[in-house]
């Protein structure tokens, strides 16, 4: 019987986990299969009107 391979964790915090095969955000899990590229961006919070 083959032993299951450990997933390599690339990033993990209280709400998000990223491994070589899964992206987990809260209670949602997404497969990483067939992802060929990613990009990083930041959404700035809009200033509130006074």
Secondary structure, 3 states (H helix, E strand, C coil): CCCCCCCCEEEECCCEEEECCEEEECCEEEECCCCCCCCCCCCCCCCCCC
